[in-house]
């Protein structure tokens, strides 16, 4: 085995290195080894042998030798947990030959661990038998599945030491050897026979080598969290017995380390698991060695490490410093945003290495990535989307959770998107507190009553209080997942991060896509993340008269909710959904979105006000734009049809069936009526007329006084996933608002029977335009 050539780190790269905020405890700068990019390789030995690009985090080995402790380390998915355990194994494990040990010491003496403590490698390398139990594939659907998969995992653990078990000549160990082999052969028939095997193996190796063992358990939470409720209690009891004998008062164990995602509690009265120290991302470790790195830097990539990796790519591709900095900004925007304690900013290693693998394929691809400002989404592709959808369904579905999701996304753009610090003059809406586990609500209960309660700060800002529990109890029963439990799961999986030790936030744009996908807005996301200049998408579509495109996005959002939307869905959901879509895809420097804006005689549902001094939106491309004399506002009124008066077998019309003005639109109206059914169509169309009467009777347009003199009024009526839209322009004249006879909403030429206002003559008495989905 040979060490990759470290001379590949150039002088210009070294100049670019800078200290990372909050990285106290590490006395070395970021170092990178290797030149081949391979994503997903978790064997440290293979990474070194095959010259795989690797960030040197070997100083974390100091944490292993600090004390006799049992530790549980919790980190999000794809955060380098397995690679860390394999590095521990490669360093500490007993070498088979003196030559192997000498080569291993030579390699580690070239790494950060030797710079931090020059005596550590000679004292500890190859000094302990390491037992590795890998539980990643133990995902039982039945007890038989569990029996087979746990037997395979324990058998693999024993097989790693088969050379010792088979070749021992010490007579006093023969009984232990025979016992292990007997358990190995019998465990498939009786799952209880395997419970004592790890402790037996540890005892055997400790006696054989006259050394305490280091025990590593990978994905300890997987068997419990993936098990159905009917067998989870038995599996949890088994895992407690399997692991607790190793965690406490076992004099054959020098260090016991478990890593996982979910904080599954295996504690019971008198349990050996009670002594395990827990290290989630937001809590620091307490290493006693001065200058040693804490676990906050061990998992994930720091700012400095990402800078070094990007610098390596820039040098290889011949990029200038400005182009390299642009790649760094893209990486920070898309893959950063996680926060450990002490304010340390972290990146998702899986995504960073996947990104580097992509952009190093060619110089053209690297330049394209630097210029575009966007990046692929890697992390989401590795998740179990079906399991996530089930979790949301168990917590009440998107309809119930939409208020929290809307505020989380709003916080992202106002706070997390400020990648160099907190946004000024903004108080986040979603804060958190830690909570010791309380049993999930099993009985039926009003979903809305289970949402976290708001509290009001001294500044008058309403906030959600989300409680992050210190443990979870595996996959819950149908309907039994509280909002706090859901948010706990999402936090530990990496869908949320804790910022400034006070707020829950979406970490980055890559994770934002996952949230937008949940609410059916992924089709708009490409425009959203490309820059502020591209963000007022939906308002542009409305003011430029591109109504079919606007409605297509609404239709996609409704379809994305699966079976959650029925004829009984409340009007509240539709208001929230439209408000969220407009709020996200809006240039906040030009517009302000308010839900239920108040007037003296009523409360319009959604009001989009142009900010004073904003540019005229009539200049946007499209045939139905503004007048060119000032900014245009948008008012949206939402109505929901009574489920008792709609057709149960109605089918959604397509955007091509949209109905507009003039006699030529009657065929479209007839087709839509056939698809919706007479009752549904009449109900929805009647609601449009009712909505317009309400807008005028209650003087909703008065809320725009002083900020604009022209408003596009949109009335939307919904029944389940069916909806109709009507669009009208109003103008302020002589102290009152009235329909603008000179302007009428139109759409592109393919749908509208004539091109207005480009046509010379407007219809003498325009009829109400409709658009259906």
Secondary structure, DSSP 8 states (H G I E B T S, - for coil): -----GGGS-HHHHHH----TT-TT--S---EE-SB--TT---HHHHHHTTB-EE--GGGHHHHHS-S-EEEEE--TTSSHHHHHHHHHHHHB--SSHHHHHHHHHHHTTSHHHHH-TTHHHHHTT-B-EEEEE-TT---SSHHHHHHHHHHHHHHHHHTTHHHHHH---GGGHHHHHHHHHHHHHTTT-GGGGTTHHHHHHHHHHHHHTS-EEEEEESTTHHHHTS-HHHHHHHHHHHHHHHHHHHSS-TTEEEEEEEESS-B----TT-GGGG-EEE-TTS-----STT---GGGTSSEEHHHHHHHHHHHHHHHT--HHHHHHHHHHHHHHH--EE-GGG-EEE-HHHHHHHHHHHTS-HHHHHHHHHH------GGGGS-HHHHHHHHHHTTHHHHHHHHHHHHHHHIIIIIT-TTS--TT---SEEEEEE-------S---GGGGS--EEE-TT--EEEEEEEES-B-SS--TT---HHHHHHHHHHHTS-EEETTTEEE---HHHHHHHHHHTT-HHHHHHHHT-GGG--HHHHHHHTT-HHHHHHHHHHHHHTTGGG--TT--HHHHHHHHHHHHHHSS-TTTEEEEEEEE-SS-EEEEEEEE-TT---GGGSSSTT---SSS--EEEEEEEE--GGGS-TT-----GGG---SSGGGHHHHHHHHHHH-HHHHHHHHHHHHHHHHHHHHTTGGGGGTTT-SEEEEEEEEEETTEEEEEEEEEEEETTEEEE-TT------TTTSSS-TTTSSS--TT-----EE-
